[in-house]
Protein backbone atom coordinates (compact mmCIF):
# COMPACT_ATOMS: atom_id res chain seq x y z
CA UNK A 1 0.00 0.00 0.00
CA UNK A 2 1.47 3.38 -0.97
CA UNK A 3 2.27 5.76 1.84
CA UNK A 4 0.58 9.15 2.07
CA UNK A 5 2.99 12.06 1.59
CA UNK A 6 3.14 14.70 4.34
CA UNK A 7 5.31 17.71 5.11
CA UNK A 8 7.64 17.69 8.11
CA UNK A 9 5.27 20.04 9.97
CA UNK A 10 2.30 17.75 9.28
CA UNK A 11 4.19 14.69 10.53
CA UNK A 12 5.32 16.49 13.68
CA UNK A 13 1.72 17.58 14.30
CA UNK A 14 0.42 14.00 13.89
CA UNK A 15 3.05 12.74 16.33
CA UNK A 16 2.22 15.49 18.82
CA UNK A 17 -1.52 14.71 18.71
CA UNK A 18 -0.85 11.05 19.45
CA UNK A 19 1.65 11.87 22.19
CA UNK A 20 -0.88 14.19 23.84
CA UNK A 21 -3.43 11.36 23.80
CA UNK A 22 -1.20 8.88 25.65
CA UNK A 23 -3.18 7.68 28.64
CA UNK A 24 -0.18 7.71 30.99
CA UNK A 25 0.71 11.27 30.03
CA UNK A 26 -2.86 12.44 30.68
CA UNK A 27 -3.12 10.54 33.97
CA UNK A 28 0.24 11.86 35.18
CA UNK A 29 -0.63 15.43 34.22
CA UNK A 30 2.62 15.64 32.26
CA UNK A 31 3.46 17.10 28.87
CA UNK A 32 5.61 15.72 26.07
CA UNK A 33 6.77 17.58 23.00
CA UNK A 34 7.70 16.15 19.61
CA UNK A 35 11.04 17.05 18.06
CA UNK A 36 11.26 17.93 14.38
CA UNK A 37 11.25 15.05 11.94
CA UNK A 38 14.37 14.44 9.85
CA UNK A 39 14.52 13.36 6.22
CA UNK A 40 16.83 10.52 5.17
CA UNK A 41 17.23 8.35 2.10
CA UNK A 42 14.53 5.67 2.03
CA UNK A 43 15.48 2.70 4.20
CA UNK A 44 14.80 -0.98 3.50
CA UNK A 45 11.13 -0.51 4.46
CA UNK A 46 10.76 2.49 2.14
CA UNK A 47 10.48 5.07 4.92
CA UNK A 48 12.37 8.32 4.38
CA UNK A 49 12.04 10.09 7.75
CA UNK A 50 12.47 9.67 11.49
CA UNK A 51 12.12 11.62 14.73
CA UNK A 52 15.02 11.44 17.15
CA UNK A 53 13.77 11.84 20.67
CA UNK A 54 11.25 14.16 22.26
CA UNK A 55 11.08 16.54 25.18
CA UNK A 56 9.50 15.04 28.29
CA UNK A 57 9.93 12.29 30.83
CA UNK A 58 11.99 9.31 29.71
CA UNK A 59 9.33 6.95 31.09
CA UNK A 60 7.28 7.54 27.91
CA UNK A 61 10.10 6.63 25.50
CA UNK A 62 8.71 3.23 24.49
CA UNK A 63 5.23 4.59 23.82
CA UNK A 64 6.61 7.52 21.83
CA UNK A 65 8.80 5.22 19.73
CA UNK A 66 5.76 3.01 18.99
CA UNK A 67 3.83 6.08 17.80
CA UNK A 68 6.68 7.17 15.53
CA UNK A 69 7.16 3.67 14.13
CA UNK A 70 3.43 3.35 13.33
CA UNK A 71 3.42 6.68 11.52
CA UNK A 72 6.64 5.81 9.65
CA UNK A 73 4.78 2.82 8.15
CA UNK A 74 1.89 5.07 7.03
CA UNK A 75 3.56 8.25 5.74
CA UNK A 76 6.45 9.48 3.61
CA UNK A 77 8.11 12.86 4.02
CA UNK A 78 7.55 14.99 0.90
CA UNK A 79 10.51 15.18 -1.46
CA UNK A 80 10.83 18.95 -1.10
CA UNK A 81 11.75 18.35 2.57
CA UNK A 82 15.03 16.66 1.55
CA UNK A 83 18.19 18.67 2.19
CA UNK A 84 19.47 20.66 -0.79
CA UNK A 85 22.67 19.13 -2.16
CA UNK A 86 23.79 22.16 -4.14
CA UNK A 87 23.38 20.43 -7.49
N, C-alpha and C positions, 0 to 999 in steps of 0.2 A: 504494500500500500504506500503510495507516495506521501511524503511528509508535507505538511502545510508550511509555507514560507512566512516567517515573521521577522520584524526588525529586532535589533538588540533591546530597544526600549520595550517593545511588546513582550518579548520573552522574560525580561526582568519583571515586568508587571505581572505576568502569569505566575511566575515563581513567588512573588511577594504575596499575591492573593492566597495561594495555597499555603504558604508559610503562616500567614495570619490566621488561617482556618485550622491550624493544628490544635487538636484538643488540649494537649499538654500545655501549650503556650497560653491558650485562653484560660485554662484552669489555674495556671501559675501566675496569671496577671503580668506576664513578661512580654517583651517585644523582640522580634528578630527582623533583620533587615537584609535583603538580598544585595549581593555585590553585582557589579556589571557582568554581563556575559561576554566571553571572549571567543572570537572566531578562530578556527584552525582548519587546516586541510581536512577533508572528510576522512574519518577513521574507517576501520573495517566494517562497522555497522552502517556507515553512510552519514553519520552525524558530523556536523561541521562547527559545533560550538560546545562550550562548557561554562560553568560558573565555579570559580575557585573560592570556596568559603562563603561566609556570611558574617554579619555582625550580630552577636547575641550569645546566649549561654551555650557552652559546648555540649551540654546534655541533649540538645536537639540535633546534633550533627547527623545521626543516622537517618532521622526522619527527613531532614533537609536534603540529604543526598538521594534518598528515594524519590522525592519530589522532582529533583533535577533530572535524575535518570529516566523517570517516566516521561517528562517533557522532551528530553533529548530523543526519545523514540518517536515522538509525535511531530516534532517541528524541526525545520532547518532554518539557519540564520541566512537572511537574504544576502545575495552575492555582493551587493554594494556596501556591506558591512565589513568586507575583507580589507585588510590593510593594503594601502597603496604601495606598489613595489617600485615605483618610479619609471616603469616602462611603458 
